[in-house]
Amino acid sequence: MKMNRRWWTKGGPVVVLAAIGFGQGIGPTLASETLNHPAIGDTTVFASVPAPGHPFGVAVDKSRVYVSTSAGDFFANPATGGHLNSDGERVFAYDNNGKLVTTTTVATMPNSNMGLFGLALDGNPTPDHQLYIADMNGRILRLSLDHENAAPVLFAQAPLAGGWMVTMWNDLVFDRVGNLFMTDDKPRIWRVTPDGQPSIWFQDPRLTGLFGFAGGPLGGRIDPTGKFLYFTITVSAVFPGEAVVYRIPLVDHPSASDLQLVHRFPVVAGQQLPQATGLAFASSGNIYVALIGTNQIAVLDPAGNEIRRISSPLFDSPWGLAFVGQSLLVTNASIEPFEVPDHWKVLTVFVGERGLPLNRPRT
């Protein structure tokens, strides 16, 4: 999910967002992974993102990196640099070297204040390979990757009227049999069957964001055992101001007792709220979590203990995460009140371990 700007309090600005993907390597290296044995946390620019900017989701294919944008501004206040977007959003495709090769426009409503986020790739062979795109306006689109100039088509629609204030679909991830699991800021987790039928899979007051209508579930991924869905809470109401990681077993009908706390990112006096967004699993079981409030990547061990923070002056609201080789691709959303288009980047961050391959079922 996303709410695209910062709220200001006596302690400073608070980014209110709730709005990712990791995948297998796309070759022996990317241009940004040097041969000089980089250190953990070394960060370089993989690609720049043109207008409308605000890169959110990222997914890695065999020879392409896909990036979604979310330029519509929730707060839409010209006094704080906000704006409404009538030009549609984009899905950009880059080659292994960070060169932009294709652009797909996704139409939005006039004066839209919500855009795209999560991306997921299926395992269909040519000519039926598909990219699934989460639109925070309550729909999932599907884009054929094997047909030139293909247009996105509707795959699933939230069955609740009222737009993003009622349901905001953020991130999506496949299970092994082809169901898509979708985080919703309202606060719910959805399951969408392979034929595009959505239903509420889990909901609980503990998933509520600090602001009621905002701050709830955002990033989601399935763990190495394939038995749990892990997801982030951006700004928790239950643990006021904290960011939280939960997990739920992948059973047909999870109950309240199935919700398990994995990690809490505490509020630190004098610092921004942590504000967790995307997450990604390494093959080791380590969990990487983007923190847009502090502009860092946190690393948790499989038990949920924090073992490292990665910082870089290049980070500006790090959002989506995707493994490639022994590095993470990190989308730089740059969603501060006065956005900096030069910061709309996809970064390469060396982490020294490989990612857990995502489920890519044939659909």
Number of C-alpha atoms within 10 A of each C-alpha: 35 31 23 30 25 19 14 12 8 6 11 13 17 22 27 28 28 32 36 33 32 31 30 18 21 18 12 11 16 18 14 20 21 10 8 6 9 14 11 14 18 16 25 18 16 22 21 20 23 16 13 17 25 31 32 34 34 31 27 27 21 12 13 20 26 22 29 31 30 30 30 27 23 19 19 19 13 11 9 14 15 22 19 18 21 15 18 21 26 23 22 21 23 21 18 21 15 19 14 18 11 14 14 17 13 20 14 19 12 11 15 21 25 29 31 35 31 33 30 28 26 20 15 13 10 11 10 15 17 22 18 23 29 28 28 26 25 23 21 27 20 19 22 18 16 13 12 8 12 11 14 19 14 13 18 19 17 22 13 10 10 11 14 21 13 16 23 31 33 34 35 31 29 24 21 14 13 19 20 22 26 29 31 30 31 25 25 21 26 19 22 23 16 17 11 15 15 20 14 16 18 20 18 13 13 16 29 24 29 21 14 14 17 27 33 36 36 32 36 29 30 25 21 17 7 14 14 18 19 22 30 31 34 39 33 27 21 14 16 13 23 22 28 26 22 21 21 21 17 16 12 9 10 14 14 12 7 14 17 14 13 17 17 19 21 15 16 11 8 8 13 18 26 27 31 36 37 37 28 31 30 25 14 13 18 23 24 26 27 30 24 29 25 19 22 22 26 20 23 20 16 16 11 17 14 17 11 12 15 19 16 14 8 15 25 23 27 31 32 33 34 30 31 28 22 19 27 28 29 32 35 26 30 26 30 19 21 14 19 14 17 11 20 27 26 29 24 27 29 26 22 15 17 20 27 21 15 26 20 18 16 16 14
